Amino acid sequence: MTSQPSRPHRVAVISVHTSPLAQPGTGDAGGMNVYVLQTAIQLARRGVEVEIFTRATSSADPAVQHAAPGVLVRNIEAGPFEGLDKHDLPTQLCAFAAGVLREEARHPQGYYDLVHSHYWLSGQVGWLARDRWGVPLVHTAHTLAAVKNASLAAGDKPEPAARQIGEQQVVAESDRMVANTTDEAAALERIYGADPSRIDVVAPGADLSRYRPGDRDAARAQLGLDPRETIVTFVGRIQPLKAPDVLLRAAAQAIADAPDVPLRVLVVGGPSGSGLERPDSLIELTRELGIAAQVTFMPPQPSDRLAQVYRASDLVAVPSYSESFGLVAIEAQACGTPVIAADVGGLGVAVRGGETGVLVEGHRIDDWAAALGSLVSDPGRLAAYAEAAPKHAENFSWEHTADGLLESYRRAGMRRNRAFGSTEHSLRRQRGLWKLRRTSGVKA
């Protein structure tokens, strides 16, 4: 009799380099943090207990935090709390993996039913946990080194070869891969030779109960923004990859071409990655361009206030050189705000060009200035895009993402059962062998 895997009872989620509880927009916190937390919440609402393992970055971090009903965050001590960025973390994977395995060892055999790792560092730990516990491994890459290196911003640092090797290993070992878009799935096949039958395309989403249209004037009043200005907003980490400088240069040109349009650029975020080397570079750039008076900087905002930022904006810009999806674009559109975005990665899926915004090919300043200028000088077009934007965003929700993940988990379980023999007797024997190894040290 063939055993049919059902919905997992408890999932171990691995997110080594950034906590889902961190504020997106600074350090290494961004869309992945939102993804991990929001999918965990949705899985828990479906009866799946989720435990998220991440690296402690402060001595004040408790060992366990309750993030939401059914969702625990376990802060694992691995290396110094401060002074490490994600490029230093490969040296701490052994310590982190030991913390994860020790936690599982405190529980009865079979405590976790599945491992879901996010980003390649986590995949290395998830691969070990998968083999140690005899459970399926599902992996979401979020970004790929080769894709990122193929579209580097000027002066940005390429990802090291060690990362691409690590990604190759995780792709080979995962029972299933989750890609955000068909383009990302194709990249996994093309670059890493991934088996297409083991890739599931599951689009990320937005919290549509939080990000929804609202009163623009009230949002501007709350944020202290002029109701008479046309506001173009950048939300994200300030680093070359996200290309906020492209927006500023294009805005300067658009202002010079149409001085009668009261244009303001709002930049919401903090320095990250290679942007930490020159944290004031954007401020300096506004002075060089002569638009310092037309640019407002804000620190990263919590989600409730971020929704007000979107509502206060006439247009949200996502000029990134690489994006596996682009959550900012969906969140903005859910709030009724059109988007101008680079036509890269998943942004071609997140934005419906010509209906909810504009997709710009490449990063030439003249092209961006022309596209930006044509939008901000045409209120009727912006209004049409704004009306269509929330309807498009309705296609992307975390509920839909969780449904896709559960199906991927089911398929991973089926593959794992076939790998070890599909009868209940074979599965019981496999678990018994793991228990024997743990308790007696005997090699089975």
N, C-alpha and C positions, 0 to 999 in steps of 0.2 A: 504494500500500500504506500503510495507516494505521499510524503508529508508536504502540505501546502503552507508556506510561511504566512503568518497573519501580521497584522499591524504590530510593530514593536511596542513593548511595554515601557522600556527605559532606553534612552539614547544618550550616549556620551558624545558631546560636541567638543571638538578641539579647536581652540582659537588662541594659538600661542602668543602672537606678537601684539595683540590688542584686545582689550576687554570690551565686551558688548555694552558695558555700563559707562565707558568713556564718552566724553562729549565729542561728537563728530566735528571735524573742522580744524583740529590741531593735532600735532604729533603724528602718529600713524593711524589715528581714528578717522574713519570716513564711512563710505557707504557699506563696507563690509560689517562694521559694527552694528549698523541699523539692521542689515540683513539677518545677522546671527540672532539678535535679540527678538526681532519681530517674528521670524519663523519659529523660534523657540516658543514664544507666547501662543502662536496659533497651533502648534503641535500639542502643547499642553492642554489647550481647550478641546482638543480631540481625544484626550485621555492618554497621551504619551508623556511620560515624565522625562524631563530634559535636564541633564547636568552639563554645564559648560565649563570646560577647563581652560583657564587662561593664566598668564604669568603675572604674579604680584609685582606691582611697580612702586609700592610704598609700604613702609613698615606699619602704616595704619590700616592697610587692607585686611579685613577679617578673612579667616580661612574659608568661610562660606558666607555667601550673601543670597538672600531670597529676592530674586529679580522680579518675580511674578508668581501667581499661583501655579505650582507644578514646574517652576523653572528655578534651578539653583546655579549659582556661579561659584566655582571653586578656584580660589586664587592660590596658585602653586608657586612656592619659592624656588627660583632658579636664577642664580646669579645675583649681582647687586641690584637693589631696587631701582636705582637711578643711574643715568649715564650710559645706558645701552640703547641703541636703536636696533631696528630689525636686521640690519646688516651684521650686527654683532651676535645675534641670537643663535646662529648655528652652533656656537661654542657651548650653548646652554641647553641644547636639546636633550642630552643625556640626563642632566639634572631634572629637566621638566618631565621627561618620560618616566623617570623613577618616581616622581611625585604622583603621576597619573596611575601607574601600576600599583603603587602602595595603597592608594585610595580604593582601587578595585579589590585588592587583596583583603581589605577589612570586611568585605561583604561575602555572602554565600556565592558559591559557584554559579555562573550564569546571570550575575546581577545586571549587566548591561547586555542588551540584545543587538546593538549595532553601534558603530562608530561613524560619525560624520565629521570630517576634517575640512577646515577652511584655510586656503592659502597653502603654499608648498611646505612651509615650515611645519605646519600642523599635520600635513599629510605624512611627513616622516615619522611623527609620533603616532599618528593614527595607524600607519602600516604596522608598527611594532605592536600596538595594542590589539590590532586585528588578529595577528598571529598568536599573541599570548592568550587571548580570550576565546579564540575560535569563533569569532562573529564577523559579519560582513563589514566592509569598509566602503563608505560612499564619500567621494571627495568633490569639493567645489573649489576651483582654482582662483576665481575672481579676477586675477590678472595673470598673463603669461609673459615670461621674460623676453622671449623672442619677439613677441608682438610689440611689447613696450620698446625694445631696443630698435625696432624697425622704424619707429616714429618719434625719436627723441627730440626734445626741444633743444635749441642751440645752447651749448654749454652745460647741458644736463649730463649726469653720469650714467653710463650703461649698466644694466644689471650684470653681475658677475657670471662667469661660465658655470660656477658651482651651483648657482640657482637653477640654471637650465638642466643640469645633470640631475639635480634633486627633483625637479618637476618630472623629468622623464621616468625616474624610478617610481614616483607616486602614481603616475598614469599607468605604468605597467602592473602595479600591485593592487590598484583599486578594483573592487568588485563592480562599482558603477561610478561614472563621472557625471556631475551635473553641470551643464553649460547654461549660461544666461540666454544665449541666442544661437541661431543656426550658424552664424558666422564664427562664433567662438567654438562651436562643435567642429566646424570645418578646420579651424586652426589646430585643434587637438589632434585631428586626423593627419593633417598635412605636416605639422612640425614634429609631433611625437609618435606618429603611427598608431594612434589610439584606435581601438576596435569600435567602429560606429555603432555596432549593436549593443555596446555597453555605455553609450552616452545618452543621457536624458536631457532634453532642452526644457528648462523650467525658468520662465521669466520672473525676475524680482517684481516687487510691487511697491505700494505706498499705503500708509494708514489712511484710508479714505474717510474714516470717521473724524480724523484730525485735520487732514489737508482737504479743504473744500472751499468753494467760493465764499467771500464775505465782503463786508463794507470796506472799500478802498480808502475812503476819507477817514474812517475811524482807525484803520490800521496805520495810516500816515500820522494821524494825530498821536497815537500811542507811541510811535517811534520817533516823533519829532521831525518829520519830513514835510517839506513844502507841498501842499496839494496842487500847486500850479505847475510843478515841474514834471517833465517826462523822465521816469526813473528806469534805468537799465541796471540789473543786479547780477553780480557774481556771487555764488555761494560755494565754498569749498576750501580745501587746504591751499595755502599760498605757497606754491612751488612751481618750477618750470613745467612739469607735466600737465598741470591744470591750465596753464597759459593765461592767467589773468592779465599779463602784460599785453597780450594780443588784443584783448578787449580795450585796455586803456589807450593803446596806440590808435586803434580804430575809432574810439570815441573822440580822441583829440582831433582826428581828421574830419570826422562827421561834424563836430562843433565848428571847426574852421569853415567847412563847406556850407553850413546852415546855421549861422549865428543867431537867427531869430527863434530857433527851437531851444527852449530852456531845458537842456539835457543835463541830467545828473547820473553819475555812476556810483552805485552802492556796492562796496566790497565787503562781504561778510565771511570771515574766516581767520585763521592764524597760520603762521609759518610752519612748514612741515618739510621733511626730507631734505633735499639739497637747498631748499628755500631757507633753512635755518642758518646757512652760512652768511646770508645777507638778509636778515629779518626786516630791514627797513627799505628793501629795494623798490617796492611798489610806491612807497611814499616819495622816495627820491625820483622815481620815474614820473610821477605826476608833476613834480616841480620842473623837471627837464622839459616835459611836454607843454607846460604852461596851463595845466588844467587842475591844479591843486584845489582851487576854489570850487570846482565842479565835481569833486570826488569825496565821498564820505566813507570812512572805514568803520566797521563794527566788528567786535569779537564774535566768535562762534556763538550761536543762539540755541537754547533748548527748543524742543520741537514745537511747543505751543507758540512761542514767540517767533520761531522761524516761519510758521504758517502766516503770521501777520506780515513778515518781511515779503513773502511771496505775494500776498494780497495787495500790499502797498506798491508793488512794482508794476510797471507797464510791460516790461519785457525781462526775461531772465536769460542770461548768456552762459553757455557751457562750451567754451572754446578749447577743450582739452585736446592734447595730442593723441591720447589713448584712453578709451573708456570701455570696460567690458559691458556696461549697460548705461548707467547714468541716472541714479535715483533722483538727483536734483531736478532733472527734466520732468519726471513723472510727478513729483511732489508739486512743482510749480504749476503744471497743467491742471492738476487736481484742484488747485486753488483758483483756477480760471485765468492763469497768466501764460501768455504765449512764450515760446522759447526760440532763441537763435542759437544754433549749436554747430559744432564741427561735424562733418559727415564721416565719423570714424566709429569703429566698433559697434556697440549696441545703441548708439545715439540715433542711428537710422531706424531703429525699432521704437525707441522711446519717444521720438518726435515724428509726427506725420508731416513731412515737408509740404508746404503749400496749403495746409489745412489747419494745423495747430501751431505752426511756426515755420522757421526757415532753416535749412541745412546748408552750410557753407563748405564747399570743397577746399581742402587745404587751409593754410594759415597765412596767406598773403594779406598784408594789412590793407591794401587797396580793395581786395575783395570783401573783407570784413567791414571796412568803412562804408562801402557802397551798399551792402546788405543792411547794415545797421541804419544808415542814413535813410534808406528807402522806407524802412519800417517806422522809425520814430517820426517821420514827416507825413505819415499816412494813418491818422487815427481810425479811419473806417476799416482799414485792413487789420489793424491791431484788434479792433473790436470784434471782427469776424473770427479771427484766430482765438480770441479769448472765449468766445461763445462755444467754439468747437472743442476747446482744450479739455474741459472736464469730462466730456463724453468719451474722448479717447482714453483718458486716464482710468475710466471705469473698467477698462480691459485689464488693468494691472492692480492687483490687490494682494496683500499677504495671505489672505484666505486661499486664493488661487495658487499661490506659491506653495503653501503647505500641502495642498492637495497633490501637487506635482511631486513634492518630496516624498510623501507617503507612498506614492506609486513607485518611485525610484527605490525606496527602501524595500518594498515588496519584491521587486525584481532582483535586488541585491541578495535578498534572502533565498530566493529561488536558485540563483547562481551558486550561492554558498552551499546549499543543500546538495546540488548536483556535484560540486567539487568534492564533498566529503562522503557522498553516497546519500541517496534520498530517503532511505527508510528511517523510521524512528529509532530502530535498533542501532543503525550506523551513527546517527546523531548522538544518541546516548553514549555510545562507545567513545566518540570523539571527545565529549565533555568529560567522560571518565578518565581519559588519558591526560587531559589538561590537569584534572584534579590530582591524579597520581603524581605528575611531575611537580606540582606545587607542594604537596604535603610530604612526599618522601624523597624527592630529588632523584627518583628513578627515571631513566630515560626510556620512554615507551617506543 
